[in-house]
Amino acid sequence: MTSFDGSVVGRRCDGPGFEVSADRIKAYAAATNDSTPVSVAGTIAPPVFAIVPLRPLIRAMLLDTTPLYGQLRGLHGEQDILVFAPIKSGMILRPHGSVIGIMQRATGTAVIVQARTEDQHGALINEQFITIYFPGATAARSVGTDAPEHRLPETVLGRHPDAVVAQQTDADQPARYAAASGDTGAYHLDEEAARAVGLPGVIMHGMCTMAFACRALIEHAGDDSTRLRRLAVRFARPVRPGERLTTLIWRLDGQGGSGIYGFETRTESGAPVLTHGRAEVA
């Protein structure tokens, strides 16, 4: 029996409004070790902050789609953020979205959510595609559409990176990120709860790991977060707090900071945690 309701595909859902405060931006920057001056000052949010206003919306849509989400059976598979304008202090954000696809895979089922965030004047701030993967789950059939492609060409992975950026995560990173983002999932905060779902212990939030990679890319591409136009990743495996991360960056197009970049983030042992990364910088 399928655990997915295909009738939700294409149905619009509106999330609650979200007021962007300087304190919220500062807290998110601190939780992700982001030292960008405009974010530390609470003026402009780090790009990955875009996920924060979507949390109630995403939860509501996924709970309508499958009971497996409420049972903590879903894994964050991919994230793709298209940026049209930076998030600034004082904005009132209004997110809405829909489940656009329920896709049967070889080893499970993926639910694809498309969400758009507008400001109080109706201007589009960002568009996001969120893929939640349910291992071992079976859908009656694939319905709707998949997320946009951002796979790295094999030829890129076979050559030396143009830049390598090392970053250190902290032992208390999950607790700080949970407080700043509102994502208080048990396996990010409780060792026993994490082990109960087959994890080795508390893990970092995937979006926190993505924020680290985002910062590495921005530093390499001119150190101006407002120029980022797209950031997409596949979450390959979880990161334990306190691990040292290394992001490998390849320039795919353009020079002098602008253009398209591919990237992959790995642990100190070389295990990939973010794969098929793509960043587009204006």
C-alpha positions as CSV (number, residue, x, y, z in Angstrom):
1,M,0.0,0.0,0.0
2,T,1.3,3.4,-0.9
3,S,1.9,6.0,1.9
4,F,1.7,9.0,-0.5
5,D,-1.3,11.1,-1.4
6,G,-0.8,12.0,-5.1
7,S,-3.8,14.4,-4.9
8,V,-1.7,17.0,-3.2
9,V,0.5,17.6,-6.2
10,G,0.0,21.1,-7.5
11,R,-2.1,22.2,-4.6
12,R,-1.1,25.7,-3.4
13,C,-0.3,26.2,0.3
14,D,0.3,29.5,2.0
15,G,2.7,29.8,4.9
16,P,2.5,32.3,7.8
17,G,4.2,35.7,7.3
18,F,7.7,36.1,8.7
19,E,9.2,39.3,10.0
20,V,12.9,39.6,9.4
21,S,14.6,41.2,12.4
22,A,18.2,42.2,12.8
23,D,18.5,39.9,15.9
24,R,17.3,36.9,13.8
25,I,19.9,37.6,11.2
26,K,22.6,38.0,13.7
27,A,21.7,34.8,15.5
28,Y,21.7,32.8,12.2
29,A,25.1,34.2,11.3
30,A,26.5,33.3,14.7
31,A,25.0,29.8,14.4
32,T,26.7,29.1,11.1
33,N,30.0,30.8,12.0
34,D,29.4,33.4,9.3
35,S,31.6,36.5,9.9
36,T,30.2,38.5,6.9
37,P,30.0,42.1,8.2
38,V,26.5,42.8,6.9
39,S,25.2,39.6,8.5
40,V,27.0,40.1,11.8
41,A,25.4,43.5,11.9
42,G,22.0,42.1,11.2
43,T,21.5,44.0,8.0
44,I,21.5,41.3,5.3
45,A,20.8,37.7,6.0
46,P,23.2,34.9,4.9
47,P,21.8,33.3,1.7
48,V,20.9,30.0,3.3
49,F,18.7,31.9,5.9
50,A,16.1,31.7,3.1
51,I,15.0,28.3,4.4
52,V,14.0,29.7,7.8
53,P,10.7,31.4,6.8
54,L,9.7,28.2,5.0
55,R,9.7,25.8,7.9
56,P,6.0,25.9,8.9
57,L,5.0,25.8,5.2
58,I,7.2,22.8,4.3
59,R,6.1,20.9,7.4
60,A,2.4,21.4,6.6
61,M,2.8,20.3,3.0
62,L,4.8,17.2,3.9
63,L,2.4,16.1,6.6
64,D,-0.4,16.3,4.1
65,T,1.6,14.2,1.6
66,T,2.7,11.3,3.7
67,P,2.4,10.1,7.4
68,L,6.0,8.9,7.0
69,Y,7.2,12.5,7.5
70,G,5.6,12.6,11.0
71,Q,7.3,9.4,11.8
72,L,10.8,11.0,11.0
73,R,11.2,8.7,8.0
74,G,12.2,11.5,5.6
75,L,15.7,12.6,4.8
76,H,16.6,15.9,3.3
77,G,17.9,14.8,-0.1
78,E,18.5,18.0,-2.0
79,Q,18.1,21.8,-1.7
80,D,18.1,24.3,-4.6
81,I,17.8,28.0,-3.8
82,L,17.3,30.6,-6.6
83,V,18.0,34.1,-5.3
84,F,16.3,37.1,-6.8
85,A,17.0,39.6,-4.0
86,P,18.8,39.4,-0.7
87,I,16.8,39.1,2.6
88,K,17.1,42.3,4.6
89,S,16.2,43.3,8.1
90,G,12.7,44.8,8.2
91,M,11.2,42.7,5.4
92,I,7.9,40.9,5.9
93,L,8.2,37.7,4.0
94,R,5.2,35.7,2.7
95,P,6.0,32.2,1.6
96,H,3.8,29.9,-0.5
97,G,4.3,26.7,-2.4
98,S,3.2,23.3,-3.4
99,V,4.3,19.7,-3.7
100,I,5.2,19.5,-7.4
101,G,6.2,15.8,-7.6
102,I,6.1,12.4,-5.9
103,M,8.8,10.4,-7.7
104,Q,9.5,6.7,-7.3
105,R,13.3,6.0,-7.1
106,A,15.1,2.7,-7.2
107,T,15.4,2.5,-3.4
108,G,12.6,4.8,-2.2
109,T,10.4,7.7,-2.9
110,A,11.2,11.4,-3.2
111,V,8.8,14.3,-2.5
112,I,9.6,17.5,-4.3
113,V,8.4,20.8,-2.9
114,Q,8.6,24.1,-4.8
115,A,8.3,27.2,-2.6
116,R,8.4,30.9,-3.4
117,T,9.0,33.7,-0.9
118,E,7.8,37.3,-1.6
119,D,8.2,40.5,0.4
120,Q,5.3,42.6,1.7
121,H,5.1,44.4,-1.7
122,G,4.8,41.2,-3.7
123,A,8.3,41.2,-5.1
124,L,9.8,37.7,-5.5
125,I,12.8,37.2,-3.1
126,N,13.6,33.6,-3.7
127,E,12.4,30.3,-5.1
128,Q,13.4,27.0,-3.6
129,F,13.2,23.3,-4.5
130,I,13.3,21.0,-1.6
131,T,13.6,17.2,-2.1
132,I,12.7,15.0,0.9
133,Y,13.7,11.3,0.4
134,F,11.9,8.4,2.0
135,P,14.2,5.3,1.9
136,G,12.4,2.0,1.2
137,A,9.0,3.7,0.7
138,T,6.9,2.9,-2.3
139,A,4.6,5.2,-4.2
140,A,1.8,3.9,-6.4
141,R,3.4,5.7,-9.3
142,S,5.5,8.8,-10.0
143,V,3.3,12.0,-10.2
144,G,4.3,15.5,-11.3
145,T,7.7,16.8,-12.0
146,D,11.2,16.5,-10.5
147,A,13.5,19.3,-9.2
148,P,15.8,21.1,-11.6
149,E,19.0,19.3,-12.4
150,H,22.3,20.4,-10.9
151,R,24.5,17.4,-11.4
152,L,28.3,18.0,-11.7
153,P,29.8,16.6,-14.9
154,E,32.2,13.7,-14.3
155,T,34.9,15.5,-16.1
156,V,34.8,18.2,-13.4
157,L,35.3,15.8,-10.6
158,G,38.3,14.3,-12.4
159,R,40.4,17.5,-12.4
160,H,42.0,19.4,-9.6
161,P,39.8,22.0,-7.9
162,D,40.4,25.7,-8.5
163,A,40.1,26.3,-4.7
164,V,40.0,24.3,-1.5
165,V,38.5,26.0,1.6
166,A,38.8,24.3,5.1
167,Q,36.3,25.1,7.9
168,Q,35.9,23.9,11.4
169,T,32.5,23.0,12.9
170,D,31.9,23.3,16.6
171,A,30.7,20.7,19.1
172,D,27.6,22.9,20.0
173,Q,26.8,23.7,16.3
174,P,23.5,21.7,16.2
175,A,22.1,23.3,19.4
176,R,23.0,26.8,18.2
177,Y,21.6,26.2,14.7
178,A,18.4,24.7,16.1
179,A,17.8,27.9,18.2
180,A,18.5,30.2,15.4
181,S,16.6,28.4,12.6
182,G,13.7,26.9,14.5
183,D,14.7,23.4,13.3
184,T,14.6,21.5,16.6
185,G,14.5,17.9,15.2
186,A,15.4,15.4,17.9
187,Y,18.3,13.8,16.1
188,H,20.1,17.2,16.1
189,L,19.8,17.6,19.8
190,D,19.4,14.2,21.5
191,E,22.0,11.4,21.3
192,E,19.5,8.6,22.1
193,A,16.9,9.9,19.7
194,A,19.5,10.1,16.9
195,R,20.7,6.5,17.6
196,A,17.1,5.3,17.6
197,V,16.8,6.2,13.9
198,G,20.1,4.6,13.0
199,L,22.4,7.5,13.3
200,P,25.8,7.4,15.1
201,G,24.6,10.2,17.4
202,V,23.7,13.8,17.1
203,I,24.3,15.2,13.6
204,M,24.5,18.7,12.2
205,H,21.6,20.1,10.3
206,G,22.0,19.7,6.5
207,M,21.2,23.3,6.0
208,C,23.9,24.3,8.5
209,T,26.4,22.3,6.5
210,M,25.1,24.0,3.3
211,A,25.6,27.4,5.0
212,F,29.3,26.5,5.6
213,A,29.7,25.6,2.0
214,C,27.9,28.8,0.9
215,R,30.3,30.9,2.9
216,A,33.3,29.1,1.4
217,L,32.0,29.8,-2.1
218,I,31.2,33.4,-1.4
219,E,34.7,34.0,0.0
220,H,36.2,32.5,-3.2
221,A,33.9,34.4,-5.6
222,G,34.5,37.9,-4.4
223,D,33.1,38.0,-0.8
224,D,29.8,39.6,-1.7
225,S,26.8,37.4,-0.7
226,T,24.3,39.7,-2.5
227,R,25.8,38.5,-5.9
228,L,24.7,34.9,-5.3
229,R,21.9,33.9,-7.7
230,R,21.7,30.1,-7.1
231,L,23.0,27.5,-4.6
232,A,22.1,23.9,-5.1
233,V,23.4,20.7,-3.3
234,R,22.7,17.1,-2.8
235,F,23.0,15.9,0.9
236,A,25.2,12.8,0.7
237,R,25.7,11.9,4.3
238,P,25.4,13.6,7.8
239,V,28.1,15.6,9.5
240,R,29.0,15.0,13.2
241,P,29.5,18.3,15.2
242,G,33.1,19.1,15.6
243,E,34.2,17.7,12.3
244,R,36.4,19.7,10.0
245,L,35.0,20.3,6.5
246,T,36.7,21.0,3.3
247,T,34.9,22.4,0.3
248,L,36.5,21.8,-3.2
249,I,35.5,24.4,-5.8
250,W,35.7,24.2,-9.5
251,R,35.0,27.1,-11.9
252,L,32.6,25.9,-14.6
253,D,32.1,29.2,-16.4
254,G,33.3,32.8,-16.1
255,Q,36.3,34.5,-14.4
256,G,36.9,37.2,-11.9
257,G,34.4,36.0,-9.4
258,S,31.3,35.9,-11.7
259,G,30.0,32.8,-13.4
260,I,29.1,29.3,-12.4
261,Y,30.9,27.1,-9.9
262,G,30.7,23.4,-9.0
263,F,31.6,22.3,-5.5
264,E,31.8,19.3,-3.2
265,T,32.2,19.3,0.6
266,R,34.0,16.5,2.4
267,T,35.0,15.5,5.9
268,E,38.6,15.3,7.1
269,S,38.6,11.7,6.2
270,G,37.6,12.5,2.6
271,A,33.9,11.3,2.9
272,P,31.6,13.5,0.7
273,V,28.8,15.2,2.7
274,L,27.6,17.6,0.0
275,T,27.8,16.5,-3.6
276,H,26.7,17.9,-7.0
277,G,27.0,21.4,-5.7
278,R,26.3,24.3,-8.0
279,A,26.6,28.0,-7.4
280,E,25.8,30.9,-9.8
281,V,27.3,34.3,-9.0
282,A,26.4,37.5,-10.8
